[in-house]
Amino acid sequence: MIETLTGFLDGTSLAPHGICLSWRPELIWTHMVSDAIIALAYFTIPVALGVLVTRRRDLVFGWMVWALALFILACGTTHLLAIWTLWVPDYAAEAAVKAVAAAASIVTAALLWMLLRKALALPSPKQLRRANAVLLARVQERDAALAALHEASAERDRAEEMLRQSQKMEAIGALTGGVAHDFNNLLGVVISNLDQIERFLPAESGMHRPLRGALTGAERAAALVQKMLAFARRQPLRPARLDPNGLIHDLTERLRGSLGAVEKPELVLEPQAWPVCVDANQLENALLNLAMNARDAMPDGGCAVIHTRNIPAAEAARIADLPAIDHVAIVVEDSGTGMSPETLTRVFEPFFTTKAVGEGTGLGLSQVFGFAKQSDGHAEIVSRPGQGTSVWIYLPRDGTQLSSVPADEKTARADRVSRLGFA
C-alpha cells in the first residue's frame, strides 16, 4: 500500500508540461496567464457564495450553495496546479486535486437533481407579485373593516350618549313639570287672593303699595313657572299657521331692546320661508330669550344675526332628532364668548346658568328647548370658546291654509309678553 502510494507520488521519471510546449514563451505565458485568471475567478466565486449564505440565513437551500462553492474551489485549485506543472512534474498532486473536484462535482450534480423538483416548485417572481397583490388587497379589506368597526363603535357611543342625555332631560322635565304644575296652582291661589284684597282695600289705605309689590312678585314667579312648564312641555299652546319672516320683522324693535343695541339685529331671511304652525307668543318669547342671551354673551359689544332657512326632508333626515320631513330653521347667532364643551352638555337643563348669582334664572334656553320639542321640532346649539354661538330652532313646515291673527290678539299678546318682563 505504501509502495503503491510512493510510486504514485514519485515524479522523477516525468517531464514538466513545459517540455510538451517546447518551452515556447508565447505558449507558456498564454497557459500561465489563462490558468491564473481562471483560478482567481474560481477562488472569488466561493467567497461571494459564502458571504451570501452567511448573511442570508433564510435561504432554503443554503447547504447546496456550500457544496457548489466547494466544487468551484476544487476546480480553481486544479488550474493553479496546471501552472505549477509547467515547470514541476508534480502530476500526482494535480491528479489528487482533480479527483477531489470530480467527487465534489458528482455530489453536487446528484444533489442538484434531487433538489430540482423542489426548486421548480418555488414561486416565480410573477407569482410572488400576484400573491403579494392578493395579500395587500386582503390587508386593505381588513383595514377597511377595522375602520368601519371603529366608526360603528364611535357611532354607537354617540347614540348611547344622546340616549343618556335624552333620558336625563326627560327625567328633569318630568320633575320640573310636576313641581311647576303644583307651584302654578299655588300661585294662582295667591294671585287671586291678592286681587280680592286689593279690590276691598279703601282707596286711602297705605297697603296698596306693598300689596302691588306682592302681586308683581307673584306674577314674576308665575312667569318663571311658565318657563318651567314650557321646558317640561306641559304649557298649553295655541298653535296657528304663521310666516316666520313676518313674525321676526314685527319683533325687530323688541329684539333690539333685548339686545341693548342702538341698531337692529341683522336679518338674513329665506326669501320664500315656509310657514310653520306654532304658538306665536311662545316663539316670540323664545327669540327674545335668545336675544338677551346673545347680549350677555357680548359684554364688549358684537354682532347678532337672525337667520331663517328652509330645511328639506332629505337634509332633515341627516340631522339628529329630526324626522325626515320639511322644516324651517330659525337661527340666532352672536359673535360672543362662546361656550365650552362641558357647558354645551348642560345648557338646556333648567336652572343651569353660567351667570353670576342674581343675573339669570337659567330657564331661558330650557324654555326654548321645551317650546321646540312641544312644537314637534328640535333645538340645538353650535358653539366654541371665543367663536360665538348659534342657536338653531327647527320647526316643522305647516301645510294648512294661512290664518291671519286678529289685531286685538296681537295687542293682547304684546301685553302678555310685556308683563313677563320682555318689553
WOJO-V112518 format. One record per helix or strand of 2 or more residues. SS is the DSSP state (@ for helix, = for strand). FROM is the first residue (numbers start at 0). TO is the last residue. If there is no record, write none. Layout:
ss={SS;SS}
from={FROM;FROM}
to={TO;TO}
//
This chain:
ss={@;@;@;@;@;@;@;=;@;@;=;=;@;=;@;=;@;@;=;=;@}
from={1;16;24;61;90;124;206;239;243;251;265;275;279;303;312;326;340;363;377;388;406}
to={8;19;54;83;120;199;230;241;249;258;267;277;296;310;315;333;343;373;382;396;418}
//
